[in-house]
């Protein structure tokens, strides 16, 4: 793909991550072995853990490597319910499917908090839910998606932490889309657990992590043979972990938050120029500077995506975690977006290697798609 504007689905592999994976694959052994070969692999993992912790503002001992962010989220929710004797899991209506499905699988009741038209969580409903739990003597596990993967809307993390953090309830942050792009500072936060992913920042797919405070140290999903300090069993995928660590180091240098934000702002500005009727979802609240989700009324996203793909430009309609299917977005539905308009939703997401050429190529192709759409609409009228 010549012009890739789908970093939220998976970022291009960083060269440093590729090199680290290959180097680790050259090593033979088991990281748990005490001989030299095992110790060499253990050092690879320890170094990577340090790098992930640094980007997350965490201590190395707080990093638990997992096979994905989905696994990390499931470990936090399903495992957390058992460790903290949770009576109910609280989630947001626009949370990622990984959060919603893990909540369903937790074995306890689930409370889904609504959002406003821009996708911000109903904080009053959260407060009422916490107050009711206090009266009932219940323990809640609150899971919040920090940055929405479809719209880029940023939830008011500080206010959520101020609401949940001082209580005895448990707070999980799905930081997959914000990790490395916004300041996480896990150690100093009031959040108990945070899930992060490697491939969203340029590491290989198949590696993620759960960050845990000391009181959540026994939260686990796979007991296994004691790996990851007993917090996640199974022989560690040293090569993938090495790639994750190298990606964290490289991303911190290569990702230019301001430059990417300017490119996304340009996308929005030019969209409104060529199609004044464009609707940008979440436009009235804070959004991460990497993402724009928009719709041109009447222009179906399936039609637009296929035409853009043929022109060598990759965008998406939202989450890439639905087996490649394009359906109505549960995020836009929760925001009250009209079903016909949600079928027109397109997401462009930029990252560490995005350039002006990518934006220009997108508009060169999109204006052709738009002209065809307007021509058909005019003929139909």
C-alpha positions in Angstrom: 0.0 0.0 0.0 1.6 3.2 -1.2 -0.3 5.6 1.2 -1.3 4.1 4.5 -3.8 6.1 6.7 -4.9 3.3 9.0 -2.4 3.4 11.9 -5.2 2.9 14.4 -5.7 -0.6 13.0 -2.0 -1.4 13.0 1.0 0.8 12.5 3.7 0.0 10.0 6.6 -2.0 11.6 9.4 0.2 12.8 12.8 -0.8 11.4 14.3 -0.9 14.9 11.6 -3.3 16.0 12.2 -5.5 13.0 16.0 -5.6 13.7 15.3 -6.4 17.4 13.0 -9.3 16.5 15.5 -10.8 14.1 18.3 -10.5 16.6 16.3 -12.2 19.3 15.3 -15.0 16.9 19.0 -15.8 16.5 19.2 -16.6 20.2 18.5 -20.2 21.3 17.1 -21.2 24.6 14.4 -20.6 27.2 14.3 -17.3 29.2 13.7 -19.3 32.3 16.8 -21.5 32.0 19.7 -20.7 34.2 22.5 -21.4 31.7 24.1 -18.7 29.5 21.7 -19.1 26.6 18.7 -18.7 28.9 20.2 -15.7 30.6 20.9 -14.0 27.3 17.2 -14.3 26.4 16.2 -13.1 29.9 18.3 -10.0 29.4 16.5 -9.3 26.1 13.2 -9.5 28.0 14.4 -7.4 30.9 15.7 -4.7 28.6 12.4 -4.6 26.7 10.5 -4.4 29.9 12.5 -1.3 30.9 11.8 0.3 27.5 8.0 -0.3 27.7 8.0 1.0 31.3 9.8 4.1 30.3 7.3 5.0 27.6 4.4 4.2 30.0 5.8 6.2 32.9 5.8 3.0 34.9 8.2 0.9 36.9 9.6 -2.2 35.1 8.1 -4.5 37.8 4.6 -3.1 36.9 4.8 -4.4 33.3 3.3 -7.8 32.5 3.8 -9.0 28.9 0.8 -10.6 27.2 -0.1 -11.9 23.8 -2.1 -8.8 22.9 -4.0 -5.9 24.4 -7.2 -8.0 24.2 -5.6 -10.6 26.4 -4.4 -7.9 28.8 -7.9 -6.4 29.0 -9.4 -9.9 29.6 -6.8 -10.6 32.3 -7.6 -7.4 34.0 -11.3 -7.8 33.9 -11.8 -11.6 34.3 -8.9 -11.9 36.6 -9.7 -8.7 38.5 -13.2 -9.8 39.2 -11.8 -12.8 41.1 -9.0 -11.1 42.9 -11.0 -8.1 44.1 -14.3 -9.9 44.6 -16.0 -7.6 42.2 -19.8 -7.5 42.1 -20.3 -5.6 38.9 -18.2 -4.4 35.9 -18.9 -0.9 34.6 -18.0 -0.1 31.0 -18.7 2.7 28.5 -21.0 2.2 25.6 -18.3 3.2 23.1 -15.6 1.0 24.6 -13.7 -1.4 22.3 -15.3 -4.8 21.8 -12.4 -6.3 23.7 -13.6 -4.5 26.8 -17.3 -5.2 26.2 -16.7 -8.9 25.5 -14.4 -9.4 28.5 -17.0 -7.8 30.7 -19.6 -10.2 29.4 -17.3 -13.1 30.2 -16.5 -11.9 33.7 -19.3 -13.9 35.4 -20.8 -10.8 37.1 -23.4 -8.3 36.0 -22.4 -5.5 33.6 -23.4 -1.8 33.8 -23.0 0.1 30.5 -22.7 3.8 30.8 -24.1 6.0 28.1 -22.2 8.7 26.2 -23.2 12.1 24.8 -23.4 13.0 21.1 -19.6 13.4 21.0 -18.9 10.1 22.7 -17.9 11.4 26.2 -18.9 9.1 29.0 -21.7 10.2 31.3 -19.8 11.1 34.5 -22.9 11.8 36.4 -24.1 8.3 35.7 -20.7 7.0 36.8 -21.0 8.9 40.1 -24.5 7.6 40.7 -23.4 4.1 40.0 -20.5 4.4 42.5 -22.8 5.9 45.1 -25.3 3.1 44.7 -22.5 0.6 45.0 -21.4 2.2 48.3 -24.9 1.9 49.7 -25.2 -1.7 48.6 -21.7 -2.6 49.8 -20.7 -3.7 46.3 -17.3 -3.5 44.7 -17.1 -2.3 41.1 -14.5 -2.7 38.4 -14.7 0.3 36.1 -13.2 -0.1 32.6 -12.7 3.0 30.5 -11.3 3.4 26.9 -9.0 6.4 27.1 -8.9 7.2 23.4 -11.7 5.8 21.2 -10.2 3.8 18.4 -12.9 4.9 15.9 -13.4 8.6 16.6 -10.2 9.5 18.5 -12.3 11.1 21.2 -10.3 11.4 24.4 -12.2 10.6 27.6 -11.6 13.0 30.6 -9.2 10.7 32.3 -8.3 13.0 35.2 -11.9 13.5 36.1 -12.6 9.7 35.9 -9.6 9.0 38.1 -10.7 11.7 40.6 -14.1 10.0 40.7 -13.0 6.3 40.9 -9.4 6.5 42.1 -10.0 7.6 45.8 -12.6 4.8 46.3 -12.1 1.1 47.0 -13.3 0.3 43.5 -11.0 -0.8 40.7 -10.1 1.3 37.6 -8.9 -0.2 34.3 -7.7 2.0 31.5 -7.7 0.7 27.9 -4.8 2.9 26.7 -4.3 1.1 23.4 -4.8 4.1 21.2 -3.2 6.6 23.5 -0.1 4.7 24.5 3.0 6.5 23.3 0.9 9.4 21.8 -0.3 10.9 25.0 1.4 11.1 28.4 0.4 8.0 30.3 2.5 8.4 33.5 1.1 5.2 35.0 3.0 5.2 38.3 1.8 8.6 39.3 -1.8 7.9 38.2 -4.9 6.8 40.2 -5.5 4.0 37.8 -5.0 0.4 39.0 -4.4 -1.4 35.7 -3.7 -0.3 32.1 -3.8 -2.3 28.9 -1.4 -1.4 26.0 -0.6 -2.9 22.6 2.6 -3.2 20.6 1.4 -3.1 17.0 -0.4 0.2 17.4 3.0 2.0 17.7 5.1 -0.1 15.2 5.9 -3.2 17.1 5.0 -6.6 15.6 1.5 -7.9 16.2 1.1 -10.5 18.9 2.5 -8.7 21.9 0.9 -6.4 24.5 1.1 -5.7 28.1 -0.9 -5.1 31.3 0.4 -2.5 33.7 -0.5 -3.3 37.3 -0.1 -1.5 40.6 1.3 -3.6 43.5 -2.2 -4.3 44.9 -3.2 -5.8 41.5 -0.1 -8.0 41.3 -2.0 -11.2 41.7 -4.5 -10.5 38.9 -4.0 -13.2 36.3 -5.7 -15.2 33.6 -3.1 -17.9 32.7 -1.5 -19.3 35.8 1.0 -21.5 34.0 4.5 -22.2 35.2 5.4 -18.9 37.0 6.6 -16.8 34.1 6.2 -13.0 34.3 6.6 -13.3 38.1 3.6 -15.7 38.2 1.3 -13.2 36.6 1.1 -14.7 33.1 2.1 -18.3 32.4 3.7 -19.7 29.3 7.2 -19.3 27.9 7.7 -15.7 26.9 7.8 -14.8 23.2 11.2 -13.2 23.5 11.5 -12.0 19.9 8.1 -10.2 20.0 8.9 -8.7 23.4 12.2 -7.5 22.0 10.4 -5.9 19.1 8.0 -4.2 21.5 10.8 -2.8 23.6 12.7 -1.5 20.5 9.5 0.0 19.1 8.9 1.9 22.4 12.4 3.4 22.2 12.1 4.3 18.5 8.5 5.6 18.7 9.5 8.0 21.4 12.0 9.5 18.9 10.2 9.1 15.6 6.7 10.1 16.5 6.2 13.8 16.1 3.0 14.6 17.9 2.7 18.1 16.7 3.5 17.3 13.0 1.0 14.5 12.9 -1.6 16.7 14.6 -1.1 19.3 11.9 -1.6 16.7 9.1 -4.8 15.5 10.6 -6.0 19.1 11.1 -5.2 19.7 7.4 -7.3 16.6 6.5 -10.3 18.1 8.4 -9.8 21.5 6.8 -9.6 20.2 3.3 -12.5 17.9 3.8 -14.7 20.9 4.7 -13.4 22.7 1.6 -14.2 20.0 -0.9 -17.4 18.7 0.9 -18.9 21.4 3.2 -21.6 18.9 4.2 -18.9 16.7 5.8 -19.7 15.6 9.4 -16.7 15.1 11.7 -17.6 12.9 14.7 -16.5 14.2 18.0 -15.6 17.5 16.5 -16.7 19.5 19.6 -14.5 17.8 22.2 -10.9 16.8 22.6 -9.7 14.3 20.1 -6.3 12.7 19.8 -4.3 14.4 17.0 -3.8 11.2 15.0 -7.4 10.4 14.1 -10.4 11.8 12.2 -13.7 9.9 11.7 -15.9 11.7 9.2 -18.9 11.1 6.9 -20.1 12.7 3.7 -23.9 12.1 3.8 -24.9 9.6 1.1 -21.4 8.4 0.3 -21.3 4.8 1.6 -18.0 3.9 3.3 -17.8 0.6 1.5 -17.9 2.4 -1.9 -15.3 5.0 -0.8 -12.9 2.5 0.8 -12.8 0.2 -2.2 -12.2 3.2 -4.6 -9.5 4.6 -2.3 -7.9 1.1 -2.0 -7.8 0.8 -5.8 -6.0 4.2 -5.8 -3.4 2.9 -3.4 -4.8 4.7 -0.3 -5.7 2.8 2.9 -8.4 4.1 5.2 -11.0 2.3 7.2 -14.6 2.5 8.5 -13.6 2.1 12.1 -12.5 -0.9 14.2 -10.4 -3.5 12.3 -11.3 -6.2 14.9 -14.5 -7.6 13.4 -13.0 -10.3 11.1 -12.7 -7.8 8.3 -16.4 -7.1 8.2 -17.8 -3.7 7.6 -21.0 -3.1 9.6 -22.7 -0.4 11.6 -20.4 1.1 14.2 -21.5 0.5 17.8 -19.5 3.6 18.7 -21.5 5.8 16.4 -24.7 4.1 17.4 -24.0 4.9 21.1 -23.4 8.5 20.1 -26.9 8.7 18.5 -25.7 9.0 15.0 -28.4 8.3 12.4 -27.9 4.8 10.9 -27.8 6.1 7.4 -25.0 8.5 8.3 -23.0 5.9 10.3 -22.9 3.8 7.1 -20.9 6.7 5.6 -18.3 6.9 8.3 -14.6 6.8 7.3 -11.6 6.9 9.5 -8.2 8.2 8.6 -5.5 7.6 11.2 -1.9 8.8 10.9 1.3 7.9 12.8 5.1 7.7 13.0 5.8 7.6 9.2 2.9 9.7 7.9 3.8 12.5 5.4 2.3 15.3 3.5 2.4 13.0 0.4 0.0 10.6 2.2 -2.5 13.4 2.8 -2.2 14.8 -0.8 -2.7 11.3 -2.2 -5.7 10.7 -0.1 -7.3 13.9 -1.4 -6.4 13.3 -5.0 -8.2 10.0 -4.8 -11.0 11.2 -2.5 -12.0 14.1 -4.8 -12.4 11.7 -7.7 -14.7 9.5 -5.4 -16.6 12.6 -4.4 -17.0 13.8 -7.9 -18.5 10.4 -9.0 -20.8 10.4 -6.0 -22.0 13.9 -6.7 -22.5 13.0 -10.4 -24.7 10.0 -9.4 -26.6 12.0 -6.8 -27.3 14.8 -9.4 -28.4 12.3 -12.0 -30.7 10.6 -9.5 -32.2 14.0 -8.6 
